[in-house]
Amino acid sequence: MALISEGRFIEDAWRRLADEEALPKAGKVIVSLPRLQHALEVLAPDAALGVIVPNVTDPSALIDALPRLGLISISFPAFSDGRGFSLARLLRRAGFKGELRASGRLVADQYSHAVGCGFDTIEIPDDLAERQDEEQWRAALNVYTMSYQRGYSGRGSILEARRSAARS
């Protein structure tokens, strides 16, 4: 899998564990949602813990764990299934401050929107990374300077720009 952050392909510092793998004593690990409660109980409070969740997950299932999580990876089963974008916004509104990762078959055209919804990183399969190289992802990130929605990208919204211009 290729990991994209700020328009660049980067090395992944996190390790995704299979459900049958033992929890390590150290290192950044990602567990499945069914395994999350056990990991919270077993790992030290300062352990680097992440969880991968389906894009249909109810955010309330994660609320109690948010302070302990360093990463939430939301699965996108297909580029045409946008429910993960809504889940990302809800998790940010709930106060999640860690890394939010979109994982699946997303395309570069969705990158700017993903960042606006609160995602920090995008994880795509290697075959997709071969077809859409780093240059495409970097270009897609800067395609829009503003959007209609307020987002988490720090780029203001069109409404905010209009209000600012009206006050001037």
Stockholm file with secondary structure:
# STOCKHOLM 1.0

chainA/1-168         MALISEGRFIEDAWRRLADEEALPKAGKVIVSLPRLQHALEVLAPDAALGVIVPNVTDPSALIDALPRLGLISISFPAFSDGRGFSLARLLRRAGFKGELRASGRLVADQYSHAVGCGFDTIEIPDDLAERQDEEQWRAALNVYTMSYQRGYSGRGSILEARRSAARS
#=GR chainA/1-168 SS CEEEETTEEECCCCEECCTTSCCCSSSCEEEEHHHHHHHHHHSCTTSCEEEEECTTCCGGGTGGGGGGEEEEEEEESSTTCTHHHHHHHHHHHTTCCSEEEEEESCCGGGHHHHHHTTCCEEEECHHHHHHSCHHHHHHHHTSCSCBSSCCSSSCCBHHHHHHHHHHC
#=GC SS_cons         CEEEETTEEECCCCEECCTTSCCCSSSCEEEEHHHHHHHHHHSCTTSCEEEEECTTCCGGGTGGGGGGEEEEEEEESSTTCTHHHHHHHHHHHTTCCSEEEEEESCCGGGHHHHHHTTCCEEEECHHHHHHSCHHHHHHHHTSCSCBSSCCSSSCCBHHHHHHHHHHC
//
